[in-house]
Amino acid sequence: MSNPMSAVTLAGGAIYLLVFESYRAALAPFGVNPSEVGISYSTAIWPATQVLLVLLIATLLASRLDSEGILADLLLRPTVSVPLVAVLLYVLAVVAQSQFIYQTRAGSPFQPIFAGRFSVLAALQTTLATASWKDGNTSSPLPSSRLLFLGSAAGTALIYEVNTQRTWRLPSADVVIQTSFLQPQGGGGLGPRPGPPR
């Protein structure tokens, strides 16, 4: 039987590259890099780790059910497990990526909901927002139409103006961004509730 740790290591590297590239592809239409909205190695790799854990659990269950160990031995081979995980992750990532682009362009808040908050691109989130200057400055007007908060990092907040399809980069220290978070409602849908100022 092949070494399962080598399979996990190879799969982890392939998954990280695939996931991070999916983040870049999802944010590129809005002129944003993953690092600009706080997406780092840790936020990208955690969903990949979840997928790996699911694969390992499935493999262990398969070995329990397979008395001769043929199926378990096959799944633990890097030449089988790495492509299998990569294909699974690619499909899930493309689905999440497409949903994010479509909903953001349409002005709809995006929250990854799949199998109880499990999502390959879990760091992709947008919320409805309003923006205003802290000092009441009116000489530099801010967008007032439908806005989506994309995220913030390194002292810069990013909001997407749906009507003009423009991404604004605003200094976090000088602007107040009021967001509306989404929470599950009775029927399993999502509804807004006022969030604290950012």
Steps between C-alpha positions, in 0.01 A plus 500: 500500500631847411597740778184699588705798623656549159154497347377762749803722442470492123124550515539791742741683272285446192187606686655821631615606154160423353307676776711816498474522122122471536500792745696708251264408216192586710631843602671595171179628330479762776866601475585354839780273620434245779747670735307828473197347671696311763521161331824337610658156499314397816159612377557327168641173634240430772220399259758287316584332830133423549487331161809296587342391830184393319712300255694331780180411687350360180816298444492358852134407462575338167779295656260382771241391246752352260620181666780448247617864517504540122295821490683658796835419343388660176378821669824540691712496188616855413436435131133441583427713807667822380309523169179392676524775763609756241199426277259513794646827624505650152130433449405646838729800449357578154146486638584735790700729272218528246240565770714772656554684170134474398356611833748784550439642155126474563539686829403206720695429819699179480547260790641152431233251602577140417453202729464713812751780433754263343633666186817466298523881459376583848676839513294638211231711664322827427246698700281800425667819616487878525805724521557843655799709602569512873558876496192573289711607202277588206769618257580142407163331446468129564276266300145490635338245270488126569833397653655170600781476753768267361744505791794693639871459564806717562290802594289499184133408469360384167140559396340415168253745344249289312352767271835618363676163543786681673708383794584776748810487720447711809729569797356307793617763748297777332180327399208335678356198323166379632425144394199273511588144593303198382359240734297184437126541527222251572477350154875463462527819296703807578385835632671825591546646842683824588867450576740712703703779338835398360 
